[in-house]
Amino acid sequence: MWVNVWYTFRMKIHIRYFASLREATGRGDEILELPTGASVSDVRAMLVTRYAGLRAILERCLCAVNRAYVQPEAALHEGDELVFIPPMGGGNAERGAE
């Protein structure tokens, strides 16, 4: 007897949270299990549904995979480290002009 079953292959990635992302999630990092072929954008969408306060923060973040900046469309692979880098603030632009 033949049974036709479709399996979705899964992969695990490591996400690290810094600054406002750490505050919004209440954690410094986590391991996510995703479908093979998921992109940075897919992870962003998943995190927005999981953590209510992330949407506005993530819209302004840069993305890095394995310590290299990537575009949101970048595909992820088993064991990748994903970091969303929030904008850094501080300083006074007018003051520097004096």
Secondary structure, 3 states (H helix, E strand, C coil): CCCCCCCCCEEEEEEECCHHHHHHHCCCEEEEEEECCCEHHHHHHHHHHHCHHHHHHHCCCEEEECCEEECCCCECCCCCEEEEECCCCCCCHHHHCC
